[in-house]
Amino acid sequence: MIPPIATRFVAGESPAQALDHVRQLNGQNVTAIVNLLGEHYEDRPPVRSDAAEYRALAGDIARSNLEACISVKPSQLGLDISEDVFREELAAVVDAAADHGVFVWIDMEDHTTTDTTLDAFEELASEYGDGEQYQVGVCVQANLRRTRDDVERLADVPGKVRFVKGAYDEPAAVAYQDSDRVNREYKALLEYAFEQYDGGIGVGSHDPAMIDHAIELHDEYGTDFEFQLLMGVRESAQFDLAEEYPVYQYVPYGDRWKSYFYRRITERKANLWFALRAIVGR
């Protein structure tokens, strides 16, 4: 059972609890990106189990008439076992989700997985997308030195692209280490996307400067985009944004919640203070 202290950041352990949270979000004009927590599996059984749950989840979302999509991690679907396992399981999830009209995001992990992840995304986006209706999306990370080239490569792929700053501790040889440089890269990537993409841009940052920059670019170019923000982080701002712009909230659930929760409470002082106040009952 998830303790109350963690329920700010994790929707519950079961799909039903996650969908209850989605229903509440929809009532506030926010769409959900639902993620079953799990990653870095080295054996096939948990891969099969999570893939099956994602397929079932897509059906549950459709039958419930909820505004939601799903998000998967490559290592959750077997990439640490082999590329073949990953592609097989991912294709099955995307196919099942497409049958229910549910969109699938492919998360990005550390830099060693980038090529395989982008290759799988391109193949599935081309198979299921038609240039007007997208079925698959992928994440790119502004801190990686390669990302400008990747963003140009993805410009004509019929899928969505989520832009984040990057959360992995990458070596200097492949990633920018200075936060100011990462911010400049993030802005430059958004500028290219808003100018060159037909739409499908996901702005995955809580940084007010990046949010304002995206709004300015949208006003200039008119390109379709959406904000993608985390459950439990500046939620009042999310609901305010949703009054004018498409907002998606990343909604994690599952029994593997501990490591995710600890990442959330340690990454920002405000989150840590929230947790401490909950512990002491004040």
ABEGO torsion letter per residue (X at the ends): XBBAAAAAABAEABAAAAAAAAAAAAAAGBBBBBBBBEBGBABAAAAAAAAAAAAAAAAAAAAAGBBBBBBBBAAAAGAAABAAAAAAAAAAAAAAAAAAGBBBBBBBBBAAAAAAAAAAAAAAAAAABAGABBABBBBBBAABAAAAAAAAAAAABBBBBBBBAEABBBBAAABBABAAAAAAAAAAAAAAAAAABAEGBBBBBABAAAAAAAAAAAAAAGBBBBBBBBBGBGAAAAAAAAAABBBBBBBBBEABAAAAAAAAAAABAAAAAAAAAAAAGX
